[in-house]
Amino acid sequence: MKRLSRIALVCAIACAVVVGGSNIWVIASTKSSILTYEEATTRAQAGYIADAIVVLGAGLRADATPSSILRDRLDDGIALYFAGLAPKLIMSGDNATVSHNEVAAMKAYAIEKGVPSEDIFCDHAGFSTYDSMYRAQSIFGARSIVVATQSYHLPRALAVAQTLKTQAIGVPSDYQSYSAQFWYDVREIPARTKDLFKAIVGVPSTVGGEMISLNQSGNVTN
């Protein structure tokens, strides 16, 4: 029993070291890639233009409209689009079933805010942060992206993208506080470790598909 206890203790310590170390690396390595809106717009004015702004999905309300956390991400991405950070938006979310079409709601919201439909691409298979980052490059051919999501989520998204050799910066969409923020923060701890190792190995996204050029109208992805 003592031997088993020692083995269990060693395994627990090793796990803690791996999780803790990977989280520290993810946060530290992406810190300089997280910009304020003002810093991002300054880059745009200086001539920086990414291939696309990727807005990450975050669920819908019962009436199939974006949740509050998703609206913040959308407002962030839309503001960056109008600031000239990129000529295209990629709405990446969950469309696993006909009744749950996250990206259609995201695109409709952006169109209501004045973004031309042809500049909005839908990634219907952005089932996870990892899938969204992987598919931005593998399906849409984006070599440089701006990620729109909350600050607690940005380090993981950017670390995945950068490990997959995509140039990526992020602008936090922290427009309000969320009642479930504590659980979001807790969930990120194992998620950072999991996604980092997937990116290191180069695990393919859940769904593949043919490449979609960002040089055409985004309406081809409706």
Helices and strands as residue ranges (DSSP letters): H 2-30, G 31-33, H 37-45, E 52-56, H 68-82, E 89-92, H 102-112, G 117-119, E 120-123, H 129-138, E 144-149, H 154-163, E 167-172, H 181-201, G 218-221
